[in-house]
Amino acid sequence: MHWLMLALAIGAMAVAATTSSGVLMGVCLLAALLLMVAWVLGLYAARAGARSRDDIAMIDPVELRRLREQAEARKAAASQAEPPAS
């Protein structure tokens, strides 16, 4: 969809370059500016959306607590298994 905005902006610039009416040129230049801004915002939204993480992949608090307990248990078992250094 954002590529359509770019095409329309280019079209508005072409009309502004070829017209002999000052009012039409001003309107087309303003439209081209607004369409270029819309294109940039759409491009940014598409790229940022492609890199965002899925909410389902995030760890819930219960799972996080369980993982911490497992890590603490492993650490405690590893510290008990090592002989004390003299």
C-alpha positions as CSV (number, residue, x, y, z in Angstrom):
1,M,0.0,0.0,0.0
2,H,2.8,2.4,0.8
3,W,4.2,1.9,-2.7
4,L,0.9,3.2,-4.1
5,M,1.6,6.4,-2.2
6,L,5.0,6.8,-3.8
7,A,3.5,6.3,-7.3
8,L,0.8,8.9,-6.6
9,A,3.4,11.3,-5.3
10,I,5.5,10.9,-8.5
11,G,2.3,11.4,-10.5
12,A,1.5,14.6,-8.6
13,M,5.0,15.9,-9.2
14,A,4.7,15.1,-12.9
15,V,1.4,17.1,-13.1
16,A,3.0,20.0,-11.1
17,A,6.0,20.0,-13.5
18,T,3.8,20.1,-16.7
19,T,1.0,22.4,-15.7
20,S,0.8,26.1,-16.6
21,S,-1.6,27.0,-13.8
22,G,0.0,28.3,-10.6
23,V,-2.9,27.1,-8.4
24,L,-2.8,23.6,-9.8
25,M,0.9,23.5,-9.4
26,G,0.7,24.5,-5.8
27,V,-2.0,21.9,-5.1
28,C,0.0,19.2,-6.8
29,L,3.1,20.1,-4.9
30,L,1.3,20.0,-1.6
31,A,-0.3,16.7,-2.5
32,A,3.1,15.3,-3.6
33,L,4.6,16.4,-0.2
34,L,1.8,14.8,1.8
35,L,2.0,11.6,-0.3
36,M,5.7,11.4,0.2
37,V,5.3,11.7,3.9
38,A,2.6,9.0,3.9
39,W,4.9,6.8,1.8
40,V,7.8,7.2,4.3
41,L,5.6,6.5,7.3
42,G,4.1,3.4,5.6
43,L,7.6,2.1,4.7
44,Y,8.7,2.6,8.3
45,A,5.6,0.9,9.6
46,A,6.1,-2.1,7.3
47,R,9.8,-2.5,8.2
48,A,9.2,-2.0,12.0
49,G,6.3,-4.5,11.8
50,A,8.4,-7.1,10.1
51,R,11.0,-6.9,12.9
52,S,8.6,-6.9,15.9
53,R,8.4,-9.9,18.1
54,D,5.3,-12.1,18.4
55,D,3.4,-11.7,21.7
56,I,2.9,-15.4,21.8
57,A,6.6,-16.1,21.9
58,M,7.1,-14.0,25.1
59,I,7.5,-15.8,28.4
60,D,4.7,-15.4,30.9
61,P,5.5,-14.8,34.6
62,V,4.7,-18.4,35.6
63,E,7.1,-19.8,33.1
64,L,9.8,-17.3,34.0
65,R,9.5,-18.2,37.7
66,R,9.8,-21.9,36.8
67,L,12.9,-21.3,34.7
68,R,14.5,-19.2,37.6
69,E,13.8,-22.0,40.0
70,Q,15.4,-24.5,37.7
71,A,18.5,-22.3,37.3
72,E,18.8,-21.9,41.1
73,A,18.5,-25.6,41.6
74,R,21.2,-26.3,39.0
75,K,23.4,-23.7,40.6
76,A,22.9,-25.2,44.1
77,A,23.6,-28.7,42.8
78,A,26.8,-27.5,41.0
79,S,28.0,-25.8,44.2
80,Q,27.4,-28.9,46.3
81,A,29.1,-31.2,43.8
82,E,32.4,-29.2,43.8
83,P,34.8,-30.2,46.6
84,P,35.9,-27.3,48.7
85,A,39.2,-25.8,47.8
86,S,41.8,-25.6,50.5
